[in-house]
Amino acid sequence: PFTDEFMHAVAANTHSNVTFARIPHDHWSVPEFVNEEQAHRAREQMAARGVVYGGSLSYRHMCRFNSGFFYKHPVLQNVDWYWRVEPGVDFYCDLDYDPFAFMRDSGKKYSFVIALRELAETVPTLWDHTLQFMLERNITSNWMSYFVSRSGEYNLCHFWSNFEIASLGWLRSPEYAEYFTYLDHAQGFFMERWGDAPVHSLAAGMLLQRDEVHFFDDIGYRHDAFARCPALGSLAHTRCRCPDEPNFDTSPGSCLPRWKQLKEAEWTHRDTREALRLVRERRLFATGVEPPIAVERRRWYDFFGAF
């Protein structure tokens, strides 16, 4: 738990009310349906391959907690919106409006400032499980194609969740709860290293309309080595004190250009079925047992060419 010294120091730096609370044990523990010995071996294997946080159990607890439990905490039950702020981050711009009121009044439910690609080694089957979930529930979307490569696989784009302003009502919805429970029982939080960022992002792609997701272009922000600021010469930039360093918005690793260029396109049950089939066929191809019909199809058929 936090020390009294830490809590007093935090409270002394704001005029707002500050509440500290403990996380319930069942929100930060390995569930009984996960084989802990197998999960331990999985961590050892990922650590041996040099995957970032691959050997960490506490990191997995954090990702699972932020994916499916933080919004259930008793201290948040009378709260409708949240802004996630992590230690060691920088904010470069002054805001002259209330972002919560903006989100509410404009019908937004989720927002971000940095979009980038996930480490492929951490989510090898997250896309498969997400597609299977969509298939079983017959979920459609008007912008799921944002996350899809031309091969039908997950392009790893996601909204970095160390900054989020979002609706707690959306995360508490039955639809989101069902998706999290589905993923939780797939055990990827422990057998792989699924992060809450791709989980939130894919959930938004499935369950929200594109115009319910907002990019805060006027918020300058840094987390670790990734920093972004409003474009030089823009009105928003005049309210910022941005460092003289590269803007991640224009980096080759940024998914922001894809977001800005994205056009709404109906994602149907058939699209989900085709994406799942293509992913599975390519996985079989990688193991050398690709079905002959898949070999033939690859010669002439690229279902996702329009994206």
C-alpha positions as CSV (number, residue, x, y, z in Angstrom):
1,P,0.0,0.0,0.0
2,F,1.0,3.7,-0.3
3,T,2.8,5.2,2.6
4,D,1.2,8.1,4.6
5,E,4.0,10.3,3.3
6,F,3.2,9.6,-0.3
7,M,-0.5,10.1,0.2
8,H,0.0,13.4,2.0
9,A,2.4,14.6,-0.7
10,V,-0.1,13.8,-3.5
11,A,-3.0,15.5,-1.7
12,A,-0.9,18.6,-1.0
13,N,-0.4,19.2,-4.7
14,T,-4.1,19.6,-5.7
15,H,-7.1,21.4,-4.4
16,S,-9.3,18.5,-5.6
17,N,-10.5,15.6,-3.4
18,V,-8.0,12.7,-3.5
19,T,-9.1,9.1,-2.6
20,F,-6.7,6.2,-2.2
21,A,-8.0,2.6,-2.3
22,R,-6.8,-0.9,-2.3
23,I,-7.4,-3.3,-5.2
24,P,-9.5,-6.3,-4.2
25,H,-7.6,-9.6,-4.2
26,D,-9.7,-11.2,-6.9
27,H,-9.0,-8.3,-9.2
28,W,-5.3,-8.8,-9.0
29,S,-4.8,-12.6,-8.9
30,V,-4.6,-15.6,-11.2
31,P,-8.2,-17.0,-11.6
32,E,-8.8,-20.6,-10.8
33,F,-9.4,-21.6,-14.4
34,V,-5.8,-20.7,-15.3
35,N,-3.2,-23.4,-14.9
36,E,-0.5,-21.6,-12.9
37,E,2.2,-24.0,-13.8
38,Q,1.6,-23.6,-17.5
39,A,1.3,-19.8,-17.1
40,H,4.7,-19.8,-15.3
41,R,6.3,-21.8,-18.2
42,A,4.8,-19.3,-20.7
43,R,6.3,-16.4,-18.8
44,E,9.7,-18.1,-18.8
45,Q,9.6,-18.8,-22.5
46,M,8.6,-15.2,-23.3
47,A,11.4,-13.9,-21.0
48,A,13.9,-16.1,-22.7
49,R,12.9,-14.6,-26.1
50,G,13.4,-11.1,-24.7
51,V,9.7,-10.0,-24.9
52,V,9.2,-6.8,-23.0
53,Y,7.6,-7.7,-19.6
54,G,7.4,-11.2,-20.9
55,G,8.4,-12.7,-17.6
56,S,6.4,-10.4,-15.4
57,L,3.3,-11.7,-13.6
58,S,2.6,-8.3,-12.0
59,Y,2.4,-6.7,-15.5
60,R,-0.1,-9.3,-16.5
61,H,-2.2,-8.5,-13.4
62,M,-2.1,-4.9,-14.3
63,C,-3.2,-5.5,-17.9
64,R,-6.1,-7.8,-16.7
65,F,-7.1,-5.3,-14.0
66,N,-7.3,-2.4,-16.5
67,S,-9.1,-4.5,-19.0
68,G,-11.8,-5.9,-16.8
69,F,-11.9,-4.7,-13.2
70,F,-10.8,-1.1,-12.5
71,Y,-14.3,0.3,-13.4
72,K,-15.9,-2.1,-10.9
73,H,-14.0,-0.7,-8.0
74,P,-16.3,0.6,-5.2
75,V,-14.7,4.1,-5.2
76,L,-15.7,4.6,-8.8
77,Q,-19.3,3.6,-8.6
78,N,-20.6,7.1,-8.5
79,V,-18.3,8.3,-11.3
80,D,-19.3,8.4,-15.0
81,W,-16.0,9.3,-16.7
82,Y,-12.3,8.7,-16.1
83,W,-9.0,10.2,-17.2
84,R,-6.1,7.7,-16.8
85,V,-2.9,9.4,-15.7
86,E,0.3,7.4,-15.1
87,P,3.5,8.2,-13.3
88,G,6.3,9.9,-15.2
89,V,4.2,11.3,-18.1
90,D,4.3,14.9,-19.4
91,F,1.5,17.1,-20.6
92,Y,2.6,19.9,-22.8
93,C,-0.6,21.9,-23.5
94,D,-3.1,24.1,-21.6
95,L,-6.7,23.1,-22.0
96,D,-9.3,25.9,-21.8
97,Y,-12.3,23.6,-21.7
98,D,-13.5,20.6,-19.7
99,P,-12.7,17.4,-21.7
100,F,-15.3,15.4,-19.7
101,A,-18.0,17.9,-20.7
102,F,-16.8,17.8,-24.3
103,M,-16.9,14.0,-24.4
104,R,-20.4,13.9,-22.9
105,D,-21.9,16.8,-25.0
106,S,-20.4,15.5,-28.3
107,G,-21.5,11.9,-27.8
108,K,-18.0,10.5,-27.4
109,K,-17.3,7.4,-25.4
110,Y,-13.6,6.8,-25.8
111,S,-10.6,8.9,-26.7
112,F,-6.8,8.7,-27.3
113,V,-3.8,10.8,-28.1
114,I,-1.3,8.2,-29.4
115,A,-2.0,5.3,-31.7
116,L,0.7,2.8,-32.4
117,R,1.4,-0.9,-33.1
118,E,1.5,-3.6,-30.4
119,L,4.3,-6.1,-30.1
120,A,3.2,-9.1,-32.1
121,E,4.8,-11.5,-29.6
122,T,2.4,-10.4,-26.9
123,V,-0.9,-11.0,-28.7
124,P,-0.5,-14.0,-31.0
125,T,-4.1,-15.1,-30.7
126,L,-6.0,-12.0,-29.4
127,W,-7.2,-11.3,-33.0
128,D,-8.4,-14.9,-33.5
129,H,-10.4,-14.8,-30.2
130,T,-11.9,-11.4,-31.0
131,L,-13.0,-12.6,-34.5
132,Q,-14.5,-15.7,-33.0
133,F,-16.3,-13.6,-30.4
134,M,-17.7,-11.4,-33.1
135,L,-18.7,-14.4,-35.2
136,E,-20.6,-16.1,-32.3
137,R,-22.5,-12.9,-31.4
138,N,-23.0,-11.7,-35.0
139,I,-21.4,-8.3,-34.2
140,T,-21.1,-5.8,-37.0
141,S,-19.2,-2.5,-37.1
142,N,-18.7,0.5,-39.2
143,W,-14.9,0.8,-38.7
144,M,-13.4,-2.5,-37.7
145,S,-11.4,-2.4,-40.9
146,Y,-9.1,0.0,-39.1
147,F,-7.5,-3.0,-37.3
148,V,-7.2,-5.3,-40.4
149,S,-4.3,-5.8,-42.7
150,R,-4.7,-6.8,-46.3
151,S,-4.1,-10.4,-45.4
152,G,-7.0,-10.4,-42.9
153,E,-4.7,-10.4,-39.9
154,Y,-4.6,-7.9,-37.0
155,N,-2.3,-5.0,-38.1
156,L,-1.5,-4.4,-34.4
157,C,-2.8,-0.9,-34.4
158,H,-4.2,0.2,-31.0
159,F,-4.8,3.3,-28.9
160,W,-2.3,3.6,-26.2
161,S,-4.2,3.3,-23.0
162,N,-1.8,5.0,-20.6
163,F,-3.8,8.1,-21.8
164,E,-7.5,7.5,-21.9
165,I,-10.5,9.7,-21.3
166,A,-13.6,7.5,-21.6
167,S,-17.0,6.6,-20.4
168,L,-17.3,4.3,-17.5
169,G,-20.8,3.5,-18.6
170,W,-19.5,2.0,-21.8
171,L,-17.0,-0.3,-19.9
172,R,-19.8,-1.3,-17.5
173,S,-22.1,-2.2,-20.4
174,P,-23.2,-5.9,-20.8
175,E,-21.6,-6.0,-24.2
176,Y,-18.1,-5.0,-23.0
177,A,-18.5,-7.3,-19.9
178,E,-19.2,-10.2,-22.2
179,Y,-16.2,-9.5,-24.4
180,F,-13.9,-9.3,-21.4
181,T,-15.2,-12.5,-19.8
182,Y,-14.7,-14.3,-23.2
183,L,-11.1,-13.1,-23.4
184,D,-10.4,-13.8,-19.7
185,H,-11.5,-17.5,-20.1
186,A,-9.3,-17.7,-23.2
187,Q,-6.5,-17.2,-20.7
188,G,-4.4,-14.9,-23.0
189,F,-3.7,-12.4,-20.2
190,F,-1.5,-15.1,-18.6
191,M,-0.6,-17.6,-21.3
192,E,0.4,-14.8,-23.6
193,R,0.7,-11.1,-22.5
194,W,-2.4,-9.4,-23.7
195,G,-2.4,-5.7,-22.9
196,D,-5.4,-3.6,-21.9
197,A,-4.6,-1.2,-24.8
198,P,-5.4,-3.6,-27.7
199,V,-8.3,-5.0,-25.6
200,H,-9.9,-1.6,-25.2
201,S,-9.1,-0.7,-28.8
202,L,-10.6,-3.8,-30.3
203,A,-13.6,-3.5,-28.0
204,A,-14.2,0.0,-29.3
205,G,-13.9,-1.2,-32.9
206,M,-16.6,-3.8,-32.2
207,L,-19.0,-2.0,-29.9
208,L,-18.7,1.8,-30.6
209,Q,-19.4,3.8,-33.7
210,R,-16.4,5.6,-35.3
211,D,-17.8,9.0,-34.3
212,E,-18.0,7.9,-30.7
213,V,-14.1,7.7,-30.6
214,H,-12.2,11.0,-30.4
215,F,-8.6,11.9,-31.0
216,F,-7.5,14.8,-28.7
217,D,-5.3,16.6,-31.2
218,D,-4.9,19.6,-28.9
219,I,-3.3,17.6,-26.0
220,G,0.5,17.3,-26.1
221,Y,1.7,14.2,-24.3
222,R,4.7,12.0,-23.6
223,H,4.9,8.5,-22.2
224,D,8.4,6.9,-22.1
225,A,10.1,7.7,-25.4
226,F,6.8,8.4,-27.3
227,A,5.8,12.1,-27.5
228,R,3.3,14.0,-29.6
229,C,2.2,17.6,-29.9
230,P,-0.3,19.5,-32.1
231,A,1.1,20.4,-35.5
232,L,3.4,23.4,-35.6
233,G,1.5,26.5,-36.7
234,S,-1.9,25.1,-35.6
235,L,-4.0,27.1,-33.1
236,A,-3.7,24.3,-30.6
237,H,0.1,24.5,-30.8
238,T,0.0,28.1,-29.5
239,R,-1.3,26.8,-26.1
240,C,1.6,24.3,-25.8
241,R,5.2,24.2,-24.7
242,C,6.4,21.3,-26.8
243,P,9.9,19.8,-26.5
244,D,12.3,20.0,-29.4
245,E,12.0,16.3,-30.3
246,P,10.4,14.2,-33.0
247,N,6.6,14.1,-33.0
248,F,5.4,10.5,-32.9
249,D,2.3,11.5,-35.0
250,T,4.5,11.5,-38.1
251,S,6.6,8.5,-37.1
252,P,6.5,5.3,-39.3
253,G,5.3,3.5,-36.3
254,S,2.3,5.7,-35.7
255,C,-1.2,4.4,-36.6
256,L,-2.6,8.0,-36.5
257,P,-2.4,8.5,-40.3
258,R,-4.5,5.3,-40.7
259,W,-7.1,6.7,-38.3
260,K,-7.3,10.1,-40.1
261,Q,-7.6,8.4,-43.5
262,L,-10.2,5.8,-42.3
263,K,-13.6,5.9,-44.0
264,E,-16.6,4.2,-42.5
265,A,-17.2,0.9,-44.1
266,E,-19.7,-1.7,-43.0
267,W,-18.1,-4.7,-41.4
268,T,-20.5,-7.6,-41.6
269,H,-20.8,-11.2,-40.3
270,R,-19.3,-12.3,-43.6
271,D,-16.3,-10.1,-43.2
272,T,-15.6,-11.6,-39.8
273,R,-15.9,-15.1,-41.1
274,E,-13.6,-14.4,-44.0
275,A,-11.0,-12.7,-41.8
276,L,-11.0,-15.6,-39.4
277,R,-10.7,-18.1,-42.2
278,L,-7.8,-16.2,-43.8
279,V,-6.0,-15.9,-40.5
280,R,-6.3,-19.7,-39.8
281,E,-5.2,-20.6,-43.4
282,R,-2.1,-18.4,-43.1
283,R,-1.3,-20.0,-39.8
284,L,-1.6,-23.4,-41.4
285,F,0.6,-22.2,-44.2
286,A,3.3,-21.1,-41.7
287,T,3.3,-24.7,-40.3
288,G,3.6,-26.2,-43.8
289,V,0.1,-27.8,-43.8
290,E,-1.9,-25.2,-45.8
291,P,-5.0,-26.7,-47.4
292,P,-4.8,-26.9,-51.2
293,I,-7.9,-24.8,-51.6
294,A,-6.1,-22.0,-49.7
295,V,-3.1,-22.2,-52.0
296,E,-5.4,-21.8,-55.0
297,R,-7.3,-19.0,-53.4
298,R,-4.2,-16.9,-52.6
299,R,-3.4,-16.8,-56.3
300,W,-6.4,-14.7,-57.1
301,Y,-8.3,-13.6,-54.0
302,D,-7.5,-10.8,-51.6
303,F,-10.7,-10.2,-49.7
304,F,-9.3,-7.1,-48.0
305,G,-8.0,-5.4,-51.0
306,A,-10.6,-2.6,-50.6
307,F,-9.2,-1.7,-47.2
